[in-house]
Amino acid sequence: MSEQKITVSGSKVVVLDDGTFITDAGNLLGVKSRARIKGAMHPILLDTGEGNVLIDAGFGPELPASLEGRYELRRKLDLLESMREAGYRPEEVTAIILSHLDPDHIGWALRPRSFPNATVYVQRAALEEARKMPEEEERHEAVPLVERAVEEGWCELLEGEREILPGVRVEVRPGHAEGHQIVWIGSGEELALYTGDLAPAKIWLDPDLISSVDTDPKAARTNRIEVLSEAARLDAPVILYHEPTEPLVRVRRTEKGFEAVPLGS
C-alpha cells in the first residue's frame, strides 16, 4: 500500500502499515467455510503540532503464539519501518491510543514497549473485560502487560470519553469489546473518524454483519449505525484499520446500510 495521508483541522493523519493477515472465514464470521479472509493492520499516526499520537499498534514483532496455525502474518514492512518511511521515529510518539486489547492492536505498544516516550491510553472497562476472560483467550493475555505498564506509570486507564490532545478525542463505543474506543480527529465539524474494530473494513459497513468475536452483537450493530451515520452526515474521512487496499474512505448511506466511496468522490 502506498502511503496515504490527509490533513484535518491542521493535524496530519498518516495511515501506516503493519502487514496483512490471512485466516479462515470461520475465525471471524463464525461460519463453516473454506474461504480465506485477508485483513490488514493500519495503525494511524497523528501529527498534531503539539504531539504525535499513534492509534493502535499492530501485532508486534511476530505473530503471538496463541494465533499460530489459525493466522498467517505477511509483511513487506512492519509498523516501525512504515513509520520511519513516513519520516517519524518511535521516540517522537508521545501518546498511544489502544482501541481495545486484541493482539493485532496492542503489539508494538506493549509487546514489547517500542515507544519509550509515549503514554498508552486504554479504557478501564477493556481491562476489566479481559480479566474476566479465560486464560487462553487472546485479550486475557494482554492483562499482565497492561497491569505492568500501569504500575510502571506509562499507561493510563480511562473511564469514558477523553480529549487526549486538542483535536484528538476518544469515545467509548462497545460491542466488539467492552471499553472499545473510537477516535474523532479534528475540531468542530471538520473531523475524521477512526473506527477501530467497530467497523474495521468495508464489509463491516453492513450493520447486520456481526463478527463471531463481538462480545455484544446488539451493541455492536447499534453503535456501528450511530457512528457511521454521524460520519456520513459530516462527510468525514473514515479510517478502516483492517481494510487491505483502501483504508481511507468516506461513507454514504444506502438502503441496506453504508457504502465506502473514495475521498475524491
Salt bridges, closest charged atoms under 4 A:
GLU3 OE2 - LYS5 NZ 3.45
ASP18 OD2 - ARG75 NH2 2.75
ASP24 OD1 - ARG36 NH1 2.79
ASP56 OD2 - HIS105 ND1 2.83
GLU72 OE2 - ARG74 NE 2.86
GLU91 OE2 - ARG89 NH1 2.57
GLU92 OE2 - ARG89 NH2 3.13
ASP102 OD2 - HIS100 NE2 2.96
ASP102 OD1 - ARG139 NE 2.62
ASP102 OD2 - HIS176 NE2 2.98
ASP104 OD2 - HIS105 NE2 3.75
ASP104 OD2 - HIS242 NE2 3.15
GLU128 OE2 - ARG131 NH1 2.43
GLU129 OE1 - ARG139 NH1 3.19
GLU138 OE2 - ARG70 NH2 2.49
GLU147 OE2 - ARG131 NH2 3.00
GLU156 OE2 - ARG162 NH2 2.77
GLU159 OE2 - ARG124 NE 2.80
GLU161 OE2 - ARG169 NH1 3.54
GLU171 OE1 - ARG169 NH1 3.20
GLU171 OE2 - ARG173 NE 2.69
GLU189 OE2 - ARG233 NH2 3.36
ASP197 OD2 - HIS100 NE2 3.28
ASP197 OD2 - HIS105 NE2 3.11
ASP197 OD2 - HIS176 NE2 3.27
ASP197 OD1 - HIS242 NE2 3.23
ASP208 OD1 - ARG221 NE 2.60
ASP214 OD1 - HIS176 ND1 2.78
GLU226 OE1 - ARG173 NH1 2.52
GLU230 OE2 - ARG233 NH2 2.92
ASP235 OD2 - ARG250 NH1 3.99
ASP235 OD1 - ARG252 NH1 2.88
GLU246 OE1 - LYS202 NZ 2.56
